[in-house]
């Protein structure tokens, strides 16, 4: 039976926090609906102290920002984007239109079509999330989206140069420097200076995730990608230094980022606690990572890998790292995760920044029913039908008429009956 050696925030406290977030976001979105650009600008000043003449960057501004960056930064961004583009293109190529004659004279098919416009939110704040531009903007472009709007907040009143470069190199059609709920609300609802988009994608803090949840239906969303999560499943073949490093490496995202260790080894659990304390003494982001670990960190001791699998699937975490003697056991049997990282030679940072898979992934148990962002999220698979013979129309009409009658749909039945009358013998 699983034993919790360390528990995080209570479910009750989590619900109360979410209620507060929900109320704040609802008020912000209502103000944007009611007052458009005026409200957006007030919110930008309030939260980011940012009040430019225009939130949208001109081409001259973009060129100037890119020219200010060291050549190595540009090369590194291009390398990462090449990996993301390559894998995204392979995924896109796996999606095929179909057309098949299911009965003589009955042709059914589907077409894979990109949505027409997408708003990509790229988080900023303490960390300029350069990689999120690859994951959203570039992936949307590989999918074939014609209009891609990219938004990111300023950082301490300055333009986030590397993020802007990544957006531009990824193919963004417009780049806007604006953050948080006001950015997401502006793209989704539209204002006097922005036409609304059809879909909002990208990660963010709890407020951005809640804004996407409240806006879903008005626009499509990729998924509710809130504060990042990491789960490490380890046995006695793992070492505490690596486990601690990889837990804190994700905990530094923010004070509400859960980090969990599931292990079959009490010794590893104890050593990891000691190692985390040691690393927090020198980690530059310890002020954030330490709070996250103290508040949200968990350690779960299990009997064996089978019980570890049960607990890991129950957790349904965003990032799941496997450090065991039988990593393929989890690859072949685990069903609830955003992305899986198998063995000590890989880690979540590889996936977050450069290896090529998408880092916008499901959180808050959403991995039970969805995967992460990929080209397919930007694609609508839409069906069509064509009846090419009189006999086929009459045959389908006869069955349709009787089935409509069972459901008392007289108007539906009339459609079927007309085809039988017109095209039958």
C-alpha angles and dihedrals in degrees: 000000000000115000122202108222090175128016130198132214116330120255090240092055090047092053092049091051091049091052090055091049091049094052093049093049093047090055093049094050092047090054091052091049091050102039107019117193093007091061093042091054093047090051092048091053092045098049104025104019085233122142111156125168087250130010089210115084118229120229088251090056092048092050091049092050093049092047089055093061124092114255090242091060091053091047092050092050091049091050093051091046091050089057094047093044093049095052093041090052091050089052092048091050089055090064112085134185112235136204123177138167101233095179129008104288096006115108121185129179148153134221127207108221129174119237113256101239136015134187113212118201115202113190121230130160112112092358124043099224097211094162093058088068090061092047097051111021098038094042091051090052092050087053089055101250106166098205119040119174117193124200130184132161125248116255113231091334094309134109111259095235101188092047091050090050091051092049092050095045089047090059106258112173093205131017120202126185103218131113147210129003091340090062094047093044093048093052094045100040100031126222137208090285101037132054110221120254128228097232139024122209139171140077127275146149125298091280094053091047090050091049090054090049092052093045095048109118093031084063135002119255133201097226140302099281104176131157110347123260132202129191123185120196109197141165132192091290090071125083128228096232092061094041093050093045093051094045093050091042089069098031088065089072091083146319092269097051111119118223118187136183120199111187143165090210122081088189092056090048092053093044091049092056090052093045093049090053090049095048092047089063091067107020108115090218095047091119088069102027092049093053091047092050093046094046104031106018121117136185118195121189116207136183099237145339092280091060090043088057091052092050093044093052089047090053092050091195129190097235119027119186119193119207105168142115089257109038093160089063087071094041090054099041112024115097108173116068141101097222131353124219112196122203136349096288093070132048143176093268090062089055093042096053120017125349095093109252118109118265098201098100141163120275136179094047093306089126086080089075110015143039126218134280115300137146090279091066089065093049127089112207102207126183131219136183136205128187109202105181137051091231093055093049091050093046095051089042093057093052091042093051093054093045092050089051091056088057095042092240099148095173092050090048091052090057090054094043092053091057091048091050095045101039104025124097 
